[in-house]
């Protein structure tokens, strides 16, 4: 086998192994139970959470899903969206510390939701949607431990909590990040009356004018650069043709 063929074969093998590794990693991540969206604002109200449950077994179907909601930082006003083919059962508990809301004081909350009766087959996933009235505002994230039961009796426990700076655990629990509402927003201008309005208008006009000038300068610069690159390309092309012609003439003279 020629050196070129050997090199190409080795390169193809490396590419195939790399691709297989990437696909395996992607498949492993997809196989996890996850919650969507991945984040909400602290204290958010009237929202929707979707728990995505993929089937990772080749010869068995998922027949039961149990999601456990935290009770130390409870999610209040939980409602389950009807899912075709599945029966949902919500379990509530008395809260050790009642939660005060605009609608009154909440003394109990949903601690577990169990879906049964349906099937998630190999190569498929199912989204289980849960509506909430209000999320807690005194914690940075919520962990929803989940149990996934298969038709062959196997139970996968998605209960491990990922830690910052460490590798993802083998069976991570779905985690919802809670962010500070309005974080990063700048306060409004303190200007009032006509002077404040005029200042705002002047600032806006100056900004627009500056932006237009920058845009024009940028366009001119881009045009000059394009022309320079085009000229350089033509020169390189001509030099290439001359070099090729010289090589052909030289070969013919050598043969003669």
For each residue, the residues with C-beta under 8 A, 3 or more apart:
1: 5 6 9
2: 5 6
3: 6 7
4: 7 8
5: 1 2 8 9
6: 1 2 3 9 10
7: 3 4 10 11
8: 4 5 11 12
9: 1 5 6 12 13
10: 6 7 13 14
11: 7 8 14 15
12: 8 9 15 16
13: 9 10 16 17
14: 10 11 17 18
15: 11 12 18 19
16: 12 13 19 20
17: 13 14 20 21
18: 14 15 21 22
19: 15 16 22 23
20: 16 17 23 24
21: 17 18 24 25
22: 18 19 25 26
23: 19 20 26 27
24: 20 21 27 28
25: 21 22 28 29
26: 22 23 29 30
27: 23 24 30 31
28: 24 25 31 32
29: 25 26 32
30: 26 27 54
31: 27 28 54 56
32: 28 29 54 158 171 172 174
33: 51 52 53 54 146 148 158 173 174
34: 38 51 52 174
35: 38 49 50 51 52 144 174 175 176
36: 49 50 51 52 127
37: 40 49
38: 34 35 176 177
39: 176 177 178 179
40: 37 44 47 135 176 177 178 179
41: 44 135 178 179 180 181
42: 135 136 137 138 139 178 179 180 181
43: 134 135 136 137 181
44: 40 41 47 134 135 181
45: 133 134 135
46: 131 132 133
47: 40 44 131 132 135
48: 81 129 130 131 132
49: 35 36 37 129 130 131 132 176
50: 35 36 127 128 129 130
51: 33 34 35 36 65 67 127 128 129 130 144 146 174
52: 33 34 35 36 125 126 127
53: 33 62 65 120 125 126 127 128 146 148
54: 30 31 32 33 120 124 125
55: 61 62 120 121 122 123 124 125
56: 31 156
57: 60 61 62 122 150 152 154
58: 122
59: 122 152
60: 57 122 150 151 152 154
61: 55 57 119 120 121 122 150 151
62: 53 55 57 65 119 120 126 148 149 150 151
63: 116 118 119 149 150 151
64: 114 115 116 147 148 149
65: 51 53 62 114 115 126 128 146 147 148 149
66: 112 113 114 115 146 147 149
67: 51 112 113 114 128 130 144 145 146 174
68: 111 112 144 145 146
69: 74 75 78 109 110 111 112 113 142 144
70: 73 74 75 142 143 144
71: 74 93 95 96 109 111
72:
73: 70 136 138 139 142
74: 69 70 71 95 99 106 109 136
75: 69 70 78 109 110 132 134 135 136 142
76: 99 101 106 109 132 133 134
77: 106 131 132 133 134
78: 69 75 90 109 110 113 130 131 132 133
79: 130 131 132
80: 88 90 113 129 130 131
81: 48 128 129 130 131
82: 88
83: 86 88 115 118 126 128 129
84: 118
85: 117 118 119
86: 83 115 116 117 118 126 128
87: 115 116 117
88: 80 82 83 113 114 115 128
89: 113 114 116
90: 78 80 110 112 113
91: 110 111 112 113 114
92: 108 109 110 111
93: 71 108 109 111
94: 107 108
95: 71 74 98 99 106 107 108 109
96: 71
97:
98: 95 105 106 107
99: 74 76 95 105 106 109 134 136
100: 104 105 106
101: 76 104 105 106 133 134
102:
103: 133
104: 100 101
105: 98 99 100 101
106: 74 76 77 95 98 99 100 101 109
107: 94 95 98
108: 92 93 94 95
109: 69 71 74 75 76 78 92 93 95 99 106
110: 69 75 78 90 91 92 113
111: 68 69 71 91 92 93
112: 66 67 68 69 90 91
113: 66 67 69 78 80 88 89 90 91 110 128 130
114: 64 65 66 67 88 89 91
115: 64 65 66 83 86 87 88 118 128
116: 63 64 86 87 89
117: 85 86 87
118: 63 83 84 85 86 115 126
119: 61 62 63 85 151
120: 53 54 55 61 62 124 125 126
121: 55 61 124
122: 55 57 58 59 60 61
123: 55
124: 54 55 120 121
125: 52 53 54 55 120
126: 52 53 62 65 83 86 118 120
127: 36 50 51 52 53
128: 50 51 53 65 67 81 83 86 88 113 115
129: 48 49 50 51 80 81 83
130: 48 49 50 51 67 78 79 80 81 113
131: 46 47 48 49 77 78 79 80 81
132: 46 47 48 49 75 76 77 78 79 135
133: 45 46 76 77 78 101 103
134: 43 44 45 75 76 77 99 101
135: 40 41 42 43 44 45 47 75 132 142 178
136: 42 43 73 74 75 99 139 142 178
137: 42 43 178
138: 42 73
139: 42 73 136 142 178
140: 177 178
141: 175 176 177 178
142: 69 70 73 75 135 136 139 175 176 178
143: 70 161 173 174 175
144: 35 51 67 68 69 70 173 174 175 176
145: 67 68 157 158 159 173
146: 33 51 53 65 66 67 68 158 159 173 174
147: 64 65 66 155 156 157 158 159
148: 33 53 62 64 65 155 156 158
149: 62 63 64 65 66 153 154 155
150: 57 60 61 62 63 153 154 155 156
151: 60 61 62 63 119
152: 57 59 60
153: 149 150
154: 57 60 149 150
155: 147 148 149 150
156: 56 147 148 150 171
157: 145 147 171
158: 32 33 145 146 147 148 171 172 173 174
159: 145 146 147 171 173
160: 169 170 171 172 173
161: 143 169 172 173 175
162: 166 168 169 172 175
163: 166
164:
165:
166: 162 163
167:
168: 162 172
169: 160 161 162 172
170: 160
171: 32 156 157 158 159 160
172: 32 158 160 161 162 168 169 175
173: 33 143 144 145 146 158 159 160 161
174: 32 33 34 35 51 67 143 144 146 158
175: 35 141 142 143 144 161 162 172
176: 35 38 39 40 49 141 142 144
177: 38 39 40 140 141
178: 39 40 41 42 135 136 137 139 140 141 142
179: 39 40 41 42 183
180: 41 42 183
181: 41 42 43 44
182: 185
183: 179 180
184:
185: 182
186:
187:
188:
189: 196 200
190: 196
191: 195 196 197 199 200
192: 195 196
193: 196 197
194: 197 198
195: 191 192 198 199
196: 189 190 191 192 193 199 200
197: 191 193 194 200 201
198: 194 195 201 202
199: 191 195 196 202 203
200: 189 191 196 197 203 204
201: 197 198 204 205
202: 198 199 205 206
203: 199 200 206 207
204: 200 201 207 208
205: 201 202 208 209
206: 202 203 209 210
207: 203 204 210 211
208: 204 205 211 212
209: 205 206 212 213
210: 206 207 213 214
211: 207 208 214 215
212: 208 209 215 216
213: 209 210 216 217
214: 210 211 217 218
215: 211 212 218 219
216: 212 213 219 220
217: 213 214 220 221
218: 214 215 221 222
219: 215 216 222 223
220: 216 217 223 224
221: 217 218 224 225
222: 218 219 225 226
223: 219 220 226 227
224: 220 221 227 228
225: 221 222 228 229
226: 222 223 229 230
227: 223 224 230 231
228: 224 225 231 232
229: 225 226 232 233
230: 226 227 233 234
231: 227 228 234 235
232: 228 229 235 236
233: 229 230 236 237
234: 230 231 237 238
235: 231 232 238 239
236: 232 233 239 240
237: 233 234 240 241
238: 234 235 241 242
239: 235 236 242 243
240: 236 237 243 244
241: 237 238 244 245
242: 238 239 245 246
243: 239 240 246 247
244: 240 241 247 248
245: 241 242 248 249
246: 242 243 249 250
247: 243 244 250 251
248: 244 245 251 252
249: 245 246 252 253
250: 246 247 253 254
251: 247 248 254 255
252: 248 249 255 256
253: 249 250 256
254: 250 251
255: 251 252
256: 252 253
